[in-house]
């Protein structure tokens, strides 16, 4: 089976004035379809940088990252954006919902960006909201929802385009333990249905649900 | 994504409304300056059109009205006595122009004038304009009497039979004219020439001699003959008046154009500051859209749509105000091209103002969505 994600000797070096910061140092990693991988490590270990690169938001300084066999370094910004739109779903720590839109409209955003027609996207957004247990809150704005509910909306938005890869950056970082557990269960449920997930987390509870745990320290994979 | 644009503007409604109001004022300023320019041009050209084929002989001062000009009455009579010039003496007259109230601005025409006209030659100035009250001709007496133009009557607040004070002297009103197509008549107190000369201590002096040629097609030749025979005098035909009017109007019109440009700069600055603030506040939102697969062009389009919306909502109602101003100024309403020019002004303001914020928003990296602050 072909790998969904593959990184080869990937380096990411930032220049901060005259200072060079090696955020990632020769990371090689692969993710198979249907896997649930968590990336753990102390602050500054390069977890978020790795997620940016896997998520086609940035390109490595050296080495390469392949998504479904396609080299991200060879793509221009427009192609990487297209890839994010159709093949990758993102869940953010801060939810990143549009405050002026309802839960349903927030989920629809991802579908609109993908050019899905109104009737299809409304049906699909309603369906995916129901799957995260928010069918009754579809008309609520983010301000009217709890933290856990907001993150559910964000997960629904990430899944709306049926992405091959779901990326999550500290999805329970802003939630209490009960809501964190509920979100963890959702991820486990989607993974059980075949969804490939790569997640950065500090949450040990969540990390336990993952099929594989990648440990980063000082920009290098130290265990997996 | 237009709904997102509108919802964002609504979410920041105080700022949006203030921006729209500022744009409204700027577009109104632009439209009003266009109307003012049109008004000045129309007023002057329509006024001068009444002098088609006529000739002013004067000395010093502006071409029209020749308020500061001054020539001896005997010179004027000498010209009128020349039968070889082809002048219609019955339709020609020496006139004395005295400004008694200035216009609102230095470049604007006088607000109130006294015109001295020889008794029996009122037709040269008044033409066929009838009186609403009293008479439209001097009854032959040489006393201190006055026929008021419609605006002058309002200004003096006088009616027939009452006295008005001109240069400190009481003058009896014997007639109030209907509105004339010539503003110089509407704003004037028309007094027998001798009385006007006496009231203003200008005995033997007139401002100009208004000549009507026997043959209107000979105006240029008559003008040339007058210049040859009276080289110290200025001979001004309608064409000369129009040329000088264009020169005189150039400065105020340029000033108005400058105000119009100022309006544009203000509109651009207001929209741009609103949009830059909005873009800075919404960095995470744009980052999220980029992370979810929104292309840069989508972000640029959203920012431009917001700028355009602010400009049009502010600009379109201003057209109504401009129409009201043109009605108030009694000038012809702006035509479709001029209205489109006002709308175009708003669109240009939006496009110019949207450039930098749109560029800035397009630079937001998708990683911004992942930042925790």
Boltz contact constraints between the chains, C-beta under 6 A:
constraints:
  - contact:
      token1: [A, 52]
      token2: [B, 367]
      max_distance: 6.0
  - contact:
      token1: [A, 57]
      token2: [B, 366]
      max_distance: 6.0
  - contact:
      token1: [A, 57]
      token2: [B, 367]
      max_distance: 6.0
  - contact:
      token1: [A, 81]
      token2: [B, 293]
      max_distance: 6.0
  - contact:
      token1: [A, 81]
      token2: [B, 295]
      max_distance: 6.0
  - contact:
      token1: [A, 84]
      token2: [B, 293]
      max_distance: 6.0
  - contact:
      token1: [A, 85]
      token2: [B, 293]
      max_distance: 6.0
  - contact:
      token1: [A, 90]
      token2: [B, 291]
      max_distance: 6.0
  - contact:
      token1: [A, 96]
      token2: [B, 288]
      max_distance: 6.0
  - contact:
      token1: [A, 96]
      token2: [B, 369]
      max_distance: 6.0
  - contact:
      token1: [A, 100]
      token2: [B, 7]
      max_distance: 6.0
  - contact:
      token1: [A, 100]
      token2: [B, 8]
      max_distance: 6.0
  - contact:
      token1: [A, 100]
      token2: [B, 11]
      max_distance: 6.0
  - contact:
      token1: [A, 110]
      token2: [B, 292]
      max_distance: 6.0
  - contact:
      token1: [A, 113]
      token2: [B, 292]
      max_distance: 6.0
  - contact:
      token1: [A, 113]
      token2: [B, 293]
      max_distance: 6.0
  - contact:
      token1: [A, 113]
      token2: [B, 294]
      max_distance: 6.0
  - contact:
      token1: [A, 169]
      token2: [B, 370]
      max_distance: 6.0
